[in-house]
Amino acid sequence: MDELKERIAGEITLSESPGSTMKKWRELFGISQIDLAKHIKIATSTISDYESNRRLSPGVGVISRFVDALFTIDDTRGGNIRRSLETATNNKPEKVPFYTLKDFNIPIKGTDFTRIIEGKVIANPNYLDNINIFGYTALDSLRVILEISPQEYPKLFGATLERAFIFENVSTGRSPMVVIRVAPIKPRIVVIQGISTVDKLAIKLAQIEKIPLLTTKLEMSEIYARLAKI
C-alpha cells in the first residue's frame, strides 16, 4: 500500500467516527455507494450502514478493500483525484504565518457552512445547495498576494480541492478574486471576512467562475472556533 493509501486507511482506522470518515473519502473521490459496493462486492446497504455508523466499525480488511476500491475506480476514470491528492500531499506546507489549513472529519454542505460562519451570500447562492466542502484555508489576503508564488499556490489546498477560502485583511475583495480568476485551480467557496461592501468586479469575477462569494462579520477567532466543531 503506497503512502497516500496508508494515510487514508490510517485516518479511517484512528477516527472517532470511522464511517463518517469513509463517507468523506468516498465523496471526495466522487464515487457513489452503488459503484463502491459493486467493486467491493458487498451490499449497498452495508456501505450505508457503515457511513451512518449504524454498523460496528469496519475491520482492517474492509478498510483495505475500501481504500483499494477508491483508487482502482479513480484509475478507470483517469486518476485525476489521485494525482490531485498526491500533489497536494507532496506540497503540504509547514505552518506559516499567513494561511491556515484545516480539513474536516466529515463533509459539510455549502449551505451549512454559510450558516455556521453567519455568511451573507453576495454571488451565486444557488450553487451552495450542490456543494460539499471538506475543509477550508484561511488566508491573509495581502501577504498571500505579495509573498506566494504561482508554484506554491497548490499548497493552499492541502489534501483536497473541495474547500473554502476565507480571506481576511481585505479592503474591497477585488484582489482575492483576481488571484482566483487567473489561478489554475479554484476553491469551491470564497469568503471575505470583515467587510460589508464588496467590489463590483469581485462579484462579477465570482459570477464568471460560478463560485459562491460570501461575506461574514465574525472575527476570525470565532470562525476558527465554530469550524473546529465540525
PyMOL commands that set and color helices and strands:
alter all, ss='L'
color gray80, all
select helices_A, chain A and resi 3-14+18-28+33-40+44-51+60-76+80-90+110-116+125-130+141-147+153-157+174-182+200-209+220-227
alter helices_A, ss='H'
color red, helices_A
select strands_A, chain A and resi 99-109+120-123+132-140+164-168+189-193+213-216
alter strands_A, ss='S'
color yellow, strands_A
deselect
rebuild
show_as cartoon
